[in-house]
Amino acid sequence: MTKHIGFTLIDLIVAVAIVGLLVAIALPSYTAFVQKARRSDATSALVQLAIAQEKHRSNNPQYTADFNALNLSTTSVEGPEFKS
């Protein structure tokens, strides 16, 4: 009787089911983590924008609608922020 070395189809199906279960459990947590991080980045960017607007307003009679006039040099993962 020869001994076969390798995996059976049942072994592979069980492994795929386990990986699928782990992904189904971990993906919502990861998505929530990414959403919180992006929300934090957005809050920080808005605070920087507000500070820049107030600085501009202290030297000019009104706030600016042109974000390029504020000379913000903030960038994000997805590219430069505050581009109009």
N, C-alpha and C positions, 0 to 999 in steps of 0.2 A: 504494500500500500504506500503510495507516494504522498508526501506531505506538501500541500500547496502553501506558498508564502504569498501574502497579500491581504487585501481587504475584500470582504464580500459586499454585495450590493446593500444588504441590510446595514452593515457597518457604516457605509457612506450615507445612507438615508438618515440614520440616527445622528451622525455628525452634522449633516446639513440642517436637520431639525433643531439641534442644540444651538448652532450658530444663529439660525433664524430667530429663535427664542431670545437669545442674548441681544441681538440687534433690536428686536421689538421692545425689549425692556430699556435698553440704553439710549436709543434714539430720541425719545421724548425728553430725557434729562439733558442730553447734549443740546438739543434745540432750545430748551429753556435757558441753558447756560449761555449760548450764543446770543440769544435775544437780550438777556440781562446785560451782557458785555456791550452790545451795540447801543442799548438804551443809555448806559453809563457814558459811552463815548459821545453820543448825541447831546446828552445833558451838559457835558464838559464843553463841547463845541458851542452850544448856545450861550453858556456863561461867558466864554471868550468873546463871542459875537456881541453880547450885551456890554461887556467892558469896553470893547473897541468902539461901539456906537456911542457910549457915554464919553469916551475920550474925544471922539470926533465932535460930539455936541458941545463939549467945553470950549472948543476952538472955533466953532462955526455956529451960525444962527439956528440950524436945524439938523436933524438926523439925516444920514445919507441912505439912499435906496441902492446905491452902487457899492456892493461889497468889496470891489477891487480898490475903492478909495480908502478902505480901512487898513490896507496892507497886512492882511492876515496871512500867515505862512503855515497854516495847519494843513496836514494831509491825513488821509485815512487809508485803509487797506484798499479801498476801491477807487482811490484817486484823490486829487485835490478837492478840498471842501470849499464852500463859499464861492463857487464860480457861478456867475450869472449868465 
